[in-house]
Amino acid sequence: MAAGYGLLVAGAGSHGGATALAGVPPAALLGASSGRVVLLDAPPCPSTVAAALRTAAACPGLLLVGVAGMLRLDGPGGKPYVALGGAAGPAADRGLPWAWLASASASRPCGSTTVVVDLAAVEDGVEAAPEREGGRLDVPGAAVLGVVCGPRRTASVGGYSAALAAILRRDGGPVTVEAHEAALTRAALADRPGVRVLRSAAVAAETGRGGWAAPPREHAARPTPARTSSPTVPDAQARRALYSELAAGRYSAAVAMASAQERAALRTGGARSAEALHWLEVRADLARLAGRWADAARGWLTSAERRLQAGAAPADPAVRDAVDRAHHCWHRCGEDGGSSGDARDTKDTRGARDTAFVELGQALAEIRRRVPGPRGAAPDIRRRLADAVTG
């Protein structure tokens, strides 16, 4: 596996956010067995950052870019940039244009770059930049995770990064959506007014649909070991390796690695053991990240059934969480049709996809009778199944 690379930029008013991440061991921060982390603390000019970004973009392994500081717009209705200092003059002389991050990612393999954001808007309305044309904080091909605080919450800058750093040191990394959600909770930023949560384009597409298309808030890129009540934590190095394979576009290799871990757990503890359930859920979430929604829904349904068979109550948080995740993935299977990850869409594949959607929906309806979800969950299944059957 190629060494990873981390570039951390501490802009004006970063309040130690990037510095906190710089203190995380490189392997945990980057999700690679080895790597280098570079911290630019109050860089004097944009050209310094531009040169560092070119070096970072050229690294062959996984890349993490962390940016902390003040978010501004270059003139009325302008494009966003991160202030690097207090000097006067145009943004080109004193800021890091967001477009530079997008440009750096564009030259890299899709999924190999993660951007961690801990920013505060300087003026009213700037925190809404992600919603305006030309002001979006997307980085095509990369995962973007973090927060943008409103102008009256500038003191919150650095809190998200510090919380994320603590979680990565505790769990051994890497940066995932799960770690992001945990950092929001630890920093007391989740659902706080005036705080805009940023997620990658792929994740945002899942969270913005409303109703039962929306996933549970704790949307993990890998299940938390604590949820399995396991006396031992499943091998963090194995998790990092398989998610690195997925980030590099090798889904089959990642699934094979998770399956090998699951088979070992089955031999030693059986299908209902904490370790076997953990790796089953890892496989389900790998399928979700790859857009294989039917496979993901099937995995989460199996997890819920095994937990119930092991004696867990229907109200057990782990059981309800598994069913909620299965419901969300089944919804996406119906909307996007992604059951196999194959871009080809023939009459045969559509038929197989529709059959899988109905079969999964029937299984979901059955388990929903034992494990009720939030209001509207059961009617949603009945309505979508009826629509699928009647065409």
URSULHU-V930305 format. One record per pair of residues at least 12 apart in sequence whose ideal C-beta (glycine too) atoms are under 8 Angstrom apart, sorted by sequence separation. I is the first residue (numbers start at 1). J is the second residue. D is the distance in Angstrom with one decimal. If there is no record, write none. Layout:
BEGIN
<<I/J/D> <I/J/D>>
END
This chain:
BEGIN
<<40/52/6.0> <53/65/7.6> <70/82/6.8> <71/83/7.8> <83/95/5.3> <84/96/6.0> <167/179/5.2> <207/219/7.2> <242/254/4.5> <245/257/6.6> <284/296/5.1> <287/299/6.2> <307/319/4.9> <8/21/5.5> <69/82/5.1> <70/83/4.4> <78/91/7.6> <82/95/6.0> <147/160/4.9> <184/197/6.7> <206/219/7.3> <265/278/7.5> <337/350/7.4> <339/352/7.4> <340/353/7.7> <365/378/7.3> <368/381/6.2> <8/22/5.3> <38/52/6.4> <69/83/6.0> <81/95/3.6> <82/96/4.4> <101/115/6.1> <146/160/6.3> <261/275/8.0> <262/276/5.9> <265/279/5.8> <284/298/7.7> <285/299/7.9> <339/353/5.0> <6/21/7.9> <22/37/6.0> <67/82/5.6> <69/84/7.5> <81/96/5.8> <164/179/6.3> <167/182/5.1> <242/257/4.2> <284/299/2.8> <304/319/5.5> <307/322/6.7> <74/90/7.3> <75/91/8.0> <81/97/4.7> <82/98/7.3> <164/180/7.1> <167/183/5.7> <203/219/6.8> <241/257/6.4> <242/258/5.5> <283/299/5.5> <284/300/5.0> <337/353/5.3> <365/381/4.8> <22/39/4.3> <74/91/4.0> <80/97/7.8> <81/98/6.2> <222/239/5.9> <262/279/3.7> <339/356/5.3> <364/381/5.7> <365/382/6.9> <38/56/7.6> <74/92/8.0> <79/97/6.7> <80/98/4.6> <130/148/7.2> <261/279/4.6> <262/280/5.9> <281/299/6.9> <284/302/8.0> <304/322/3.9> <339/357/7.8> <72/91/7.1> <79/98/6.6> <129/148/7.6> <163/182/7.8> <164/183/3.9> <167/186/6.7> <180/199/7.5> <238/257/6.8> <280/299/6.1> <281/300/7.2> <284/303/6.8> <303/322/4.5> <304/323/4.9> <6/26/6.7> <19/39/6.8> <79/99/6.5> <117/137/7.0> <163/183/4.1> <166/186/6.8> <259/279/7.7> <333/353/7.7> <361/381/5.9> <365/385/6.9> <18/39/6.2> <74/95/7.5> <127/148/5.0> <163/184/7.7> <222/243/6.9> <258/279/5.5> <261/282/7.7> <262/283/6.8> <301/322/7.6> <4/26/6.9> <18/40/7.9> <19/41/6.7> <127/149/6.9> <177/199/7.0> <221/243/7.1> <280/302/6.3> <281/303/5.3> <300/322/4.9> <301/323/7.6> <304/326/6.6> <6/29/5.6> <18/41/7.2> <72/95/6.7> <74/97/7.5> <127/150/4.8> <160/183/5.7> <163/186/3.9> <238/261/5.8> <280/303/5.4> <300/323/7.3> <333/356/7.1> <334/357/5.3> <361/384/6.4> <362/385/7.0> <6/30/5.4> <115/139/5.2> <127/151/7.3> <160/184/7.1> <163/187/4.0> <258/282/4.9> <259/283/6.6> <333/357/5.5> <361/385/4.5> <5/30/7.1> <126/151/7.1> <162/187/7.2> <258/283/4.7> <300/325/4.4> <301/326/4.6> <4/30/3.2> <35/61/6.7> <113/139/7.1> <124/150/7.8> <177/203/6.0> <235/261/7.3> <277/303/5.9> <280/306/7.5> <300/326/3.7> <4/31/6.5> <35/62/7.7> <115/142/5.4> <117/144/6.4> <119/146/7.2> <121/148/6.2> <124/151/5.7> <160/187/5.1> <190/217/7.4> <234/261/7.1> <330/357/7.3> <333/360/6.8> <334/361/7.9> <358/385/6.5> <361/388/6.9> <4/32/3.3> <113/141/6.6> <114/142/6.4> <115/143/7.0> <117/145/7.0> <118/146/5.5> <119/147/7.2> <120/148/7.1> <121/149/6.9> <123/151/6.0> <159/187/4.3> <255/283/6.0> <258/286/6.2> <298/326/7.9> <3/32/6.0> <6/35/6.6> <8/37/6.7> <10/39/6.9> <32/61/5.5> <67/96/7.1> <113/142/3.8> <114/143/4.7> <115/144/4.7> <116/145/5.8> <117/146/3.0> <118/147/6.3> <119/148/4.8> <120/149/4.4> <121/150/5.7> <122/151/6.2> <159/188/7.9> <160/189/6.0> <277/306/6.3> <296/325/7.8> <297/326/4.8> <300/329/6.4> <2/32/7.4> <3/33/7.8> <4/34/7.3> <5/35/5.9> <6/36/7.1> <7/37/7.9> <8/38/7.0> <10/40/6.6> <12/42/7.4> <32/62/5.3> <111/141/7.0> <113/143/7.3> <114/144/8.0> <115/145/7.3> <116/146/5.4> <117/147/6.8> <119/149/7.2> <120/150/7.6> <121/151/5.1> <145/175/6.9> <159/189/6.8> <277/307/6.9> <296/326/8.0> <297/327/7.9> <330/360/5.2> <358/388/5.4> <1/32/6.1> <3/34/4.7> <4/35/3.3> <5/36/5.8> <6/37/3.8> <7/38/5.3> <8/39/4.7> <9/40/4.9> <10/41/4.7> <11/42/7.6> <30/61/7.7> <31/62/5.6> <110/141/4.3> <111/142/7.9> <114/145/6.9> <115/146/7.6> <117/148/6.9> <120/151/7.1> <156/187/7.7> <255/286/5.8> <330/361/6.3> <357/388/5.8> <358/389/6.7> <1/33/5.8> <3/35/4.7> <4/36/7.8> <5/37/7.8> <6/38/6.8> <8/40/6.9> <10/42/6.1> <11/43/8.0> <30/62/5.7> <109/141/7.8> <111/143/7.7> <122/154/7.9> <145/177/6.7> <254/286/5.4> <255/287/7.7> <297/329/3.9> <3/36/6.9> <5/38/7.9> <7/40/7.3> <31/64/7.9> <108/141/6.7> <120/153/6.5> <156/189/6.8> <296/329/4.1> <297/330/4.3> <9/43/6.8> <30/64/5.6> <67/101/7.4> <105/139/4.8> <106/140/6.5> <108/142/7.9> <120/154/4.3> <143/177/7.8> <146/180/7.5> <272/306/5.3> <326/360/8.0> <330/364/5.6> <354/388/6.4> <29/64/6.3> <49/84/7.1> <105/140/6.5> <106/141/6.6> <145/180/4.3> <251/286/6.9> <271/306/5.9> <272/307/7.6> <294/329/7.7> <65/101/6.4> <102/138/7.1> <105/141/5.1> <120/156/6.7> <181/217/7.1> <293/329/4.9> <294/330/7.8> <297/333/6.0> <82/119/6.7> <102/139/5.0> <105/142/4.4> <120/157/4.5> <147/184/7.3> <181/218/5.3> <272/309/6.4> <288/325/7.9> <293/330/7.3> <327/364/6.1> <46/84/6.5> <101/139/5.2> <102/140/6.1> <119/157/6.8> <181/219/6.4> <272/310/3.9> <326/364/6.1> <45/84/7.2> <65/104/7.4> <83/122/7.2> <98/137/6.0> <118/157/6.0> <153/192/8.0> <156/195/7.1> <181/220/7.0> <251/290/4.6> <293/332/4.3> <294/333/4.7> <9/49/6.0> <44/84/7.7> <118/158/6.3> <149/189/7.9> <178/218/7.6> <242/282/7.4> <246/286/6.0> <293/333/3.8> <43/84/5.6> <44/85/7.2> <101/142/7.9> <118/159/7.8> <153/194/5.1> <178/219/7.7> <234/275/5.9> <251/292/7.8> <281/322/7.3> <284/325/7.4> <288/329/5.9> <323/364/7.6> <326/367/7.8> <327/368/7.7> <42/84/7.3> <118/160/4.7> <147/189/5.7> <152/194/6.3> <153/195/6.6> <177/219/5.6> <178/220/3.5> <179/221/7.9> <182/224/8.0> <287/329/7.9> <9/52/7.8> <42/85/6.7> <118/161/4.4> <177/220/6.2> <178/221/5.1> <231/274/7.7> <232/275/7.5> <239/282/7.1> <246/289/6.1> <293/336/6.5> <150/194/3.5> <176/220/7.1> <177/221/4.3> <178/222/5.7> <230/274/3.5> <234/278/5.1> <242/286/7.3> <246/290/6.9> <294/338/7.5> <295/339/6.9> <323/367/5.8> <7/52/5.6> <21/66/5.0> <63/108/6.6> <116/161/7.2> <149/194/6.4> <150/195/7.0> <176/221/3.5> <178/223/7.7> <229/274/5.8> <230/275/6.1> <234/279/6.9> <284/329/7.8> <291/336/7.2> <293/338/4.7> <294/339/3.5> <323/368/6.9> <7/53/6.8> <46/92/6.9> <80/126/7.7> <149/195/5.3> <150/196/7.8> <176/222/6.0> <178/224/6.5> <228/274/3.9> <292/338/6.1> <293/339/6.4> <294/340/7.8> <327/373/6.4> <46/93/7.3> <49/96/5.1> <53/100/5.9> <57/104/4.1> <148/195/7.5> <149/196/7.7> <228/275/7.4> <291/338/4.4> <292/339/6.5> <7/55/7.9> <18/66/5.4> <45/93/7.5> <46/94/7.4> <53/101/7.4> <56/104/6.6> <57/105/7.4> <65/113/7.0> <67/115/7.1> <71/119/4.3> <116/164/6.9> <147/195/5.6> <148/196/4.5> <230/278/6.7> <292/340/6.6> <323/371/4.7> <7/56/4.3> <17/66/7.7> <18/67/7.5> <45/94/7.9> <46/95/6.5> <63/112/6.2> <64/113/7.7> <65/114/7.4> <66/115/7.7> <67/116/7.3> <68/117/7.9> <70/119/6.9> <71/120/6.6> <72/121/7.9> <80/129/4.9> <147/196/6.7> <228/277/5.5> <292/341/4.9> <324/373/5.9> <331/380/7.9> <18/68/4.5> <46/96/6.0> <50/100/6.4> <54/104/7.4> <57/107/5.4> <62/112/5.7> <63/113/4.7> <64/114/4.9> <65/115/5.0> <66/116/4.3> <67/117/5.7> <68/118/4.2> <69/119/6.3> <70/120/5.7> <71/121/5.2> <72/122/5.0> <73/123/7.8> <147/197/5.8> <148/198/6.4> <228/278/4.9> <291/341/6.0> <323/373/6.5> <327/377/6.4> <334/384/5.9> <5/56/5.5> <17/68/3.3> <46/97/7.6> <49/100/7.3> <53/104/4.6> <57/108/6.0> <61/112/7.7> <62/113/7.8> <63/114/7.3> <64/115/7.8> <65/116/7.2> <66/117/7.9> <67/118/7.4> <68/119/6.9> <69/120/7.8> <70/121/7.7> <71/122/6.8> <72/123/7.3> <146/197/7.9> <147/198/6.6> <290/341/5.7> <320/371/5.9> <17/69/7.8> <62/114/7.6> <64/116/6.6> <66/118/7.5> <67/119/7.0> <70/122/5.1> <146/198/5.0> <319/371/5.8> <15/68/7.5> <73/126/5.7> <145/198/6.6> <225/278/6.3> <320/373/7.2> <327/380/7.9> <331/384/7.6> <5/59/3.7> <14/68/3.9> <72/126/6.4> <144/198/5.4> <145/199/6.1> <327/381/7.5> <334/388/7.0> <4/59/7.4> <14/69/4.5> <71/126/5.9> <77/132/7.5> <79/134/5.5> <80/135/5.5> <144/199/6.8> <145/200/6.7> <223/278/6.2> <3/59/7.5> <5/61/6.4> <7/63/7.6> <9/65/7.5> <11/67/6.9> <13/69/5.5> <71/127/7.4> <73/129/6.4> <78/134/7.7> <79/135/6.3> <143/199/8.0> <144/200/5.0> <314/370/5.1> <2/59/7.6> <3/60/8.0> <4/61/4.6> <5/62/7.6> <6/63/7.5> <7/64/7.5> <8/65/7.7> <9/66/6.9> <11/68/6.4> <12/69/5.3> <13/70/4.7> <77/134/7.3> <78/135/7.8> <80/137/6.4> <143/200/3.8> <144/201/7.5> <314/371/4.6> <2/60/4.3> <3/61/5.1> <4/62/4.4> <5/63/5.2> <6/64/4.6> <7/65/5.0> <8/66/4.3> <9/67/4.9> <10/68/5.6> <11/69/2.6> <12/70/5.2> <71/129/6.9> <77/135/8.0> <142/200/6.9> <223/281/4.2> <314/372/7.8> <2/61/3.4> <4/63/7.0> <5/64/7.5> <6/65/7.6> <7/66/7.4> <8/67/8.0> <9/68/7.2> <10/69/6.7> <11/70/6.3> <116/175/6.3> <143/202/7.4> <223/282/6.5> <294/353/7.3> <301/360/7.2> <1/61/6.9> <2/62/7.8> <4/64/7.1> <6/66/7.2> <8/68/7.8> <9/69/7.5> <143/203/7.5> <222/282/5.7> <114/175/5.4> <137/198/6.0> <140/201/7.3> <73/135/6.7> <223/285/6.7> <294/356/4.7> <298/360/6.4> <301/363/5.6> <305/367/6.9> <308/370/7.0> <138/201/5.5> <173/236/7.7> <222/285/5.9> <294/357/7.1> <297/360/5.2> <301/364/6.6> <304/367/6.0> <308/371/7.8> <172/236/3.9> <221/285/6.4> <171/236/6.8> <172/237/7.8> <220/285/6.6> <130/196/6.5> <174/240/5.5> <294/360/6.3> <301/367/6.6> <127/194/7.4> <173/240/6.7> <176/243/7.1> <297/364/7.4> <304/371/6.7> <128/196/7.6> <130/198/6.6> <172/240/7.6> <221/289/6.6> <127/196/5.3> <174/243/6.6> <13/83/7.5> <174/244/8.0> <11/82/4.6> <12/83/4.3> <11/83/5.6> <12/84/6.2> <9/82/7.2> <11/84/5.1> <12/85/5.6> <12/86/6.3> <71/148/5.9> <117/198/5.5> <11/95/8.0> <70/154/7.4> <11/96/6.7> <9/96/6.5> <70/157/7.6> <202/289/7.8> <69/157/7.0> <68/157/6.4> <68/158/6.4> <227/317/7.6> <228/318/7.3> <251/341/7.0> <227/318/5.2> <68/161/5.7> <227/321/7.4> <21/116/6.9> <66/161/7.0> <18/118/7.7> <17/118/4.2> <218/321/7.5> <14/118/7.5> <216/321/6.3> <13/120/6.8> <216/324/4.8> <215/324/7.6> <216/325/6.4> <215/325/6.8> <64/175/6.3> <62/174/8.0> <216/328/7.1> <215/328/4.1> <214/328/7.1> <212/327/6.4> <213/328/7.2> <212/328/7.4> <213/331/4.8> <212/331/5.7> <213/332/7.1> <206/328/7.4> <209/331/8.0> <213/335/6.8> <206/332/6.9> <209/335/7.7> <111/246/7.4> <112/247/5.6> <111/247/4.6> <112/248/6.5> <111/248/7.1> <20/158/7.0> <111/249/6.2> <29/168/6.0> <109/248/6.6> <110/249/7.0> <15/155/7.5> <17/157/6.1> <21/161/5.4> <28/168/4.8> <109/249/6.6> <13/154/6.4> <17/158/3.7> <20/161/5.0> <24/165/5.1> <28/169/6.5> <15/157/4.8> <16/158/4.9> <17/159/7.8> <20/162/4.3> <23/165/6.3> <31/173/5.8> <32/174/8.0> <14/157/6.3> <15/158/3.4> <17/160/7.1> <18/161/6.6> <21/164/6.9> <28/171/7.7> <30/173/7.5> <31/174/2.8> <13/157/5.9> <14/158/6.2> <15/159/7.9> <17/161/3.4> <20/164/7.9> <21/165/5.1> <24/168/4.8> <25/169/7.3> <28/172/5.1> <29/173/5.9> <30/174/6.7> <31/175/6.9> <16/161/7.7> <17/162/6.8> <20/165/4.2> <24/169/5.7> <27/172/7.7> <28/173/3.2> <29/174/7.3> <16/162/7.0> <23/169/7.9> <27/173/6.9> <28/174/6.7> <29/175/7.0> <21/168/8.0> <25/173/7.9> <24/173/7.1> <212/376/6.7> <211/376/7.3> <212/377/6.3> <212/380/4.4> <211/380/7.1> <62/244/6.2> <62/247/6.1> <33/237/7.8> <33/240/7.9> <32/240/7.4> <31/240/5.0> <31/243/6.4> <32/244/6.5> <27/240/7.6> <31/244/5.8> <31/247/7.6> <1/241/7.2> <1/244/6.2>>
END
